């Protein structure tokens, strides 16, 4: 019987969503927290649970699904069987019916945690971990700045060793993390051209490490791939074209970051490492994202890009650690170490 709490990380398969649950699980498993929970002996194994429901229920609000299990393929349906985990950490709208279901099935024995803003009754969960900029409140709500991200010391060390050659080139190392179009922002050709112009001006004495997201427009990908080649920088889009993913090494070894304003994850990642973040404007606006940016600015992590690249220091922003401490507190209430 394994020691410590078992954790199921539940999502619909999208990497950005699943990674939020995995970050909380990884922070919970850090030695100082694991030691406090070593007395917990679980019948279940920790694992990732990918649930991809289909059918008419997707058109309903997630707390109104009459038959959540019927919406799943048979192989995914079989995943939802005892022994149940000690902790269920779910993210994404489509996980909500199953979080509600599991809480009923386990009679409250499993700690059911939902990240993001579920937009249904918060009483359906033991703990809700939304971003502060969603302005969700309640007795079981634990707001955090941005998204939960976690990089273990071993993962960081492995990445730095694997991509040690990145630091051989001279100059300041600057990560440029580019997002794309969203409900609230547009990465227009005009903005892409303006950012390119700024990077060309800033290039002397610097090496740019440029990454793009799945939302980055195709023309913008081509533009910045060419820019990296012109400037002797590094460009990474996917493993098929560019080889192993150096993103964690970029984060760990860069000296400054430029990041577009459209993603909470892309802000939270460099903030975890305490890197100075220069936020790049896109077209569009959102009061919700305004609150996100204000939060990182208050923490001293980010500033709006104004044409130059500065360096400064601040305490790394590790909100997954704070949330994991709350999970430990709740688990010890249920399973005190006698």
C-alpha positions as CSV (number, residue, x, y, z in Angstrom):
1,X,0.0,0.0,0.0
2,X,1.7,3.3,-1.1
3,X,2.6,5.9,1.5
4,X,1.1,9.4,1.1
5,X,-2.0,10.6,-0.6
6,X,-2.9,9.4,-4.0
7,X,-3.8,12.1,-6.5
8,X,-5.7,12.0,-9.7
9,X,-5.1,14.8,-12.1
10,X,-8.2,15.2,-14.2
11,X,-8.6,17.1,-17.5
12,X,-9.8,16.8,-21.1
13,X,-6.3,16.2,-22.6
14,X,-5.4,19.8,-23.5
15,X,-1.9,20.2,-22.2
16,X,-2.4,23.7,-20.7
17,X,-5.4,22.5,-18.7
18,X,-3.8,19.2,-17.6
19,X,-0.6,21.0,-16.6
20,X,-2.5,23.1,-14.0
21,X,-3.6,19.9,-12.2
22,X,-0.1,18.4,-12.5
23,X,1.5,21.5,-11.1
24,X,-0.6,21.3,-7.9
25,X,0.1,17.6,-7.6
26,X,3.8,18.1,-8.0
27,X,3.9,20.9,-5.4
28,X,2.0,18.6,-3.1
29,X,4.6,15.9,-3.6
30,X,7.5,18.1,-2.7
31,X,9.5,16.6,0.3
32,X,8.5,19.1,2.9
33,X,4.8,18.5,2.2
34,X,5.0,14.8,1.6
35,X,6.6,14.4,5.0
36,X,3.6,15.9,6.7
37,X,1.3,13.4,4.9
38,X,3.5,10.3,5.0
39,X,1.1,8.6,7.4
40,X,-1.6,8.5,4.8
41,X,-1.8,5.0,3.3
42,X,-3.8,4.9,0.1
43,X,-5.4,2.0,-1.8
44,X,-5.4,4.0,-5.0
45,X,-2.5,4.9,-7.3
46,X,-1.8,8.4,-8.4
47,X,-2.4,9.0,-12.1
48,X,-3.6,11.3,-14.9
49,X,-7.2,10.8,-15.9
50,X,-8.2,12.1,-19.3
51,X,-12.0,12.5,-19.8
52,X,-13.3,13.5,-23.2
53,X,-17.1,13.4,-23.0
54,X,-19.3,13.6,-26.1
55,X,-23.0,14.0,-26.9
56,X,-25.9,16.2,-26.1
57,X,-24.9,16.9,-22.5
58,X,-22.1,19.2,-23.7
59,X,-24.8,21.7,-24.6
60,X,-25.9,21.8,-21.0
61,X,-24.5,23.7,-18.1
62,X,-22.0,21.3,-16.4
63,X,-24.0,21.0,-13.2
64,X,-27.1,19.9,-15.1
65,X,-25.7,16.8,-16.8
66,X,-28.2,14.0,-16.0
67,X,-25.8,11.1,-17.0
68,X,-22.1,12.1,-16.9
69,X,-20.8,8.6,-17.3
70,X,-22.9,8.0,-20.4
71,X,-21.1,10.8,-22.2
72,X,-17.7,9.0,-21.9
73,X,-16.2,6.4,-24.2
74,X,-16.1,3.0,-22.5
75,X,-12.4,3.0,-21.8
76,X,-12.7,6.4,-20.0
77,X,-15.8,5.3,-18.2
78,X,-13.8,2.4,-16.7
79,X,-11.2,4.8,-15.3
80,X,-13.8,6.1,-12.9
81,X,-14.0,3.1,-10.5
82,X,-12.7,2.4,-7.0
83,X,-10.3,2.5,-5.3
84,X,-10.9,6.2,-5.2
85,X,-8.0,8.7,-4.8
86,X,-7.4,10.7,-1.7
87,X,-7.2,13.9,-3.8
88,X,-9.0,14.6,-7.1
89,X,-7.6,17.8,-8.8
90,X,-9.6,18.7,-11.9
91,X,-9.4,21.5,-14.4
92,X,-11.6,22.6,-17.4
93,X,-15.3,22.9,-17.8
94,X,-15.9,19.3,-19.0
95,X,-14.4,17.9,-15.8
96,X,-17.0,19.6,-13.6
97,X,-19.8,16.9,-13.9
98,X,-17.3,14.3,-12.9
99,X,-15.9,16.3,-9.9
100,X,-19.5,16.6,-8.7
101,X,-20.2,13.0,-9.3
102,X,-17.0,11.8,-7.5
103,X,-17.8,13.8,-4.4
104,X,-21.1,12.1,-4.2
105,X,-19.7,8.6,-4.9
106,X,-17.0,8.9,-2.3
107,X,-19.2,10.3,0.4
108,X,-16.7,13.2,0.9
109,X,-13.8,10.9,1.5
110,X,-11.9,12.2,-1.5
111,X,-10.8,15.8,-1.4
112,X,-12.3,17.2,-4.5
113,X,-10.4,20.2,-5.9
114,X,-11.4,22.3,-8.9
115,X,-9.1,24.8,-10.5
116,X,-10.2,27.9,-12.5
117,X,-13.7,29.4,-12.1
118,X,-16.2,26.6,-12.4
119,X,-19.1,29.0,-12.8
120,X,-21.5,26.6,-11.0
121,X,-22.3,26.3,-7.3
122,X,-19.1,26.3,-5.3
123,X,-20.7,24.0,-2.8
124,X,-20.1,21.1,-5.3
125,X,-16.4,21.1,-4.4
126,X,-14.2,20.8,-1.3
127,X,-11.8,23.5,-2.6
128,X,-11.9,25.8,-5.6
129,X,-8.6,27.4,-6.8
130,X,-9.4,30.2,-9.2
131,X,-7.1,32.9,-10.5
132,X,-7.5,36.2,-8.5
133,X,-8.5,38.1,-11.6
134,X,-11.7,36.0,-11.9
135,X,-12.8,37.7,-8.6
136,X,-14.4,34.5,-7.2
137,X,-15.0,34.4,-3.5
138,X,-16.4,31.9,-1.0
139,X,-15.5,29.9,2.2
140,X,-14.0,27.1,0.1
141,X,-12.2,29.4,-2.4
142,X,-8.4,29.8,-2.4
143,X,-7.6,32.4,-5.1
144,X,-4.1,32.5,-6.6
145,X,-2.2,35.0,-8.8
146,X,-2.3,33.7,-12.4
147,X,-2.2,29.9,-13.1
148,X,-0.7,27.2,-10.9
149,X,2.7,26.2,-12.3
150,X,5.4,24.1,-10.8
151,X,8.9,23.1,-11.9
152,X,10.7,20.6,-9.7
153,X,14.3,21.1,-8.9
154,X,15.1,17.8,-10.8
155,X,13.2,18.9,-13.9
156,X,15.1,22.2,-13.9
157,X,18.5,20.6,-13.4
158,X,17.8,18.1,-16.2
159,X,16.7,20.9,-18.6
160,X,19.8,23.0,-17.8
161,X,22.1,20.1,-18.3
162,X,20.4,19.0,-21.6
163,X,20.5,22.5,-23.1
164,X,23.7,23.7,-21.6
165,X,25.0,24.8,-25.0
166,X,22.4,27.6,-25.1
167,X,24.6,29.7,-22.8
168,X,27.7,29.4,-25.0
169,X,26.7,32.3,-27.2
170,X,27.6,35.7,-25.8
171,X,25.2,38.5,-24.7
172,X,22.2,38.8,-22.6
173,X,19.8,35.9,-22.9
174,X,16.2,37.1,-23.5
175,X,13.2,34.7,-23.7
176,X,10.5,36.0,-26.1
177,X,7.3,34.1,-25.4
178,X,4.6,34.7,-28.0
179,X,0.9,33.9,-27.6
180,X,-1.8,34.6,-30.1
181,X,-5.4,35.3,-30.8
182,X,-7.9,34.8,-28.0
183,X,-11.5,35.8,-27.1
184,X,-10.1,39.2,-25.8
185,X,-6.9,39.8,-27.8
186,X,-5.7,39.7,-31.4
187,X,-2.1,39.2,-32.5
188,X,-2.4,41.3,-35.6
189,X,0.1,41.7,-38.4
190,X,0.7,45.2,-37.3
191,X,1.5,44.2,-33.7
192,X,3.8,41.4,-35.0
193,X,5.6,43.9,-37.2
194,X,6.0,46.4,-34.3
195,X,7.4,43.7,-32.0
196,X,9.8,42.5,-34.7
197,X,11.0,46.1,-35.2
198,X,11.6,46.5,-31.4
199,X,13.5,43.2,-31.2
200,X,15.8,44.1,-34.1
201,X,16.6,47.4,-32.4
202,X,17.4,45.6,-29.1
203,X,19.4,42.8,-30.7
204,X,23.0,44.1,-30.3
205,X,24.5,42.4,-27.3
206,X,21.6,40.0,-26.8
207,X,20.5,36.6,-27.9
208,X,16.8,36.0,-28.3
209,X,15.2,32.6,-27.5
210,X,11.8,32.8,-29.2
211,X,8.8,30.4,-28.6
212,X,5.3,30.4,-29.9
213,X,2.0,28.9,-28.8
214,X,-0.7,26.9,-30.5
215,X,-2.7,30.1,-30.9
216,X,0.1,32.1,-32.7
217,X,-1.0,33.0,-36.2
218,X,0.9,31.1,-38.9
219,X,2.2,34.2,-40.6
220,X,3.6,35.4,-37.2
221,X,5.3,32.0,-36.7
222,X,7.1,32.4,-40.0
223,X,8.0,36.0,-39.2
224,X,9.7,35.3,-35.9
225,X,11.3,32.1,-37.1
226,X,13.0,34.2,-39.8
227,X,13.9,36.8,-37.2
228,X,15.6,34.3,-35.0
229,X,17.6,33.1,-38.0
230,X,18.5,36.6,-39.0
231,X,19.7,37.5,-35.5
232,X,21.4,34.2,-34.6
233,X,18.8,33.4,-32.0
234,X,16.9,30.3,-31.2
235,X,13.4,29.5,-32.3
236,X,11.2,26.7,-31.0
237,X,7.8,25.7,-32.3
238,X,7.4,22.0,-32.0
239,X,9.6,18.8,-31.7
240,X,9.0,17.7,-35.3
241,X,10.6,20.9,-36.7
242,X,12.9,22.0,-34.0
243,X,13.8,19.0,-31.8
244,X,13.4,18.6,-28.1
245,X,11.5,21.3,-26.2
246,X,13.9,23.7,-24.5
247,X,11.2,25.8,-22.8
248,X,12.1,24.9,-19.2
249,X,15.8,25.6,-20.0
250,X,14.8,28.9,-21.6
251,X,13.0,29.9,-18.4
252,X,15.7,28.7,-16.0
253,X,18.7,30.3,-17.9
254,X,17.3,33.5,-19.4
255,X,18.1,36.9,-17.9
256,X,14.9,38.7,-18.9
257,X,11.6,37.8,-20.6
258,X,9.3,39.5,-23.1
259,X,5.8,37.9,-23.1
260,X,2.6,38.8,-24.9
261,X,-0.3,39.8,-22.6
262,X,-2.8,37.2,-23.6
263,X,-2.0,34.2,-21.3
264,X,-1.9,33.7,-17.6
265,X,0.3,30.7,-17.9
266,X,2.9,32.5,-20.0
267,X,3.2,35.1,-17.2
268,X,3.2,32.6,-14.4
269,X,6.0,30.5,-15.9
270,X,8.8,33.1,-15.8
271,X,7.4,34.5,-12.5
272,X,8.0,31.1,-10.9
273,X,11.7,31.6,-11.7
274,X,11.8,35.3,-10.6
275,X,12.7,36.5,-14.0
276,X,12.0,40.2,-14.9
277,X,8.9,40.1,-17.2
278,X,8.3,42.8,-19.9
279,X,4.7,42.4,-21.1
280,X,4.0,43.1,-24.8
281,X,0.7,44.7,-25.8
282,X,-1.6,43.1,-28.3
283,X,-4.8,44.4,-29.9
284,X,-7.9,44.3,-27.7
285,X,-8.6,44.6,-24.0
286,X,-10.2,42.8,-21.1
287,X,-11.0,44.0,-17.5
288,X,-10.3,40.5,-16.4
289,X,-6.8,40.5,-17.9
290,X,-6.2,44.0,-16.7
291,X,-6.6,42.6,-13.2
292,X,-4.2,39.8,-14.0
293,X,-1.5,42.2,-15.2
294,X,-2.0,44.5,-12.2
295,X,-1.5,41.5,-9.9
296,X,1.9,40.6,-11.4
297,X,2.9,44.3,-11.4
298,X,2.0,44.6,-7.7
299,X,4.2,41.5,-7.0
300,X,7.1,43.3,-8.8
301,X,7.3,40.5,-11.4
302,X,6.1,42.4,-14.5
303,X,6.2,45.7,-16.2
304,X,4.7,46.9,-19.4
305,X,7.3,46.8,-22.2
306,X,8.3,50.4,-23.1
307,X,11.0,49.9,-25.6
308,X,13.9,48.7,-23.5
309,X,14.9,45.6,-21.5
310,X,15.7,46.1,-17.8
311,X,16.6,43.7,-15.1
312,X,15.4,43.7,-11.5
313,X,14.8,41.1,-8.8
314,X,11.7,40.0,-6.8
315,X,10.6,37.0,-4.8
316,X,9.7,34.2,-7.2
317,X,5.9,33.8,-7.6
318,X,5.1,30.2,-6.6
319,X,1.3,30.2,-6.1
320,X,1.1,26.4,-6.6
321,X,3.1,26.1,-3.4
322,X,0.7,28.2,-1.5
323,X,-2.3,26.2,-2.8
324,X,-0.5,22.9,-2.0
325,X,-0.1,24.1,1.6
326,X,-3.8,24.6,1.7
327,X,-4.3,21.1,0.4
328,X,-2.0,19.8,3.2
329,X,-4.0,21.6,5.8
330,X,-7.3,20.2,4.5
331,X,-5.9,16.7,4.3
332,X,-4.6,16.8,7.8
333,X,-8.0,17.9,9.0
334,X,-9.4,14.7,7.5
335,X,-6.5,12.4,8.2
336,X,-4.6,13.7,11.3
337,X,-1.3,12.1,12.1
338,X,-1.9,10.5,15.4
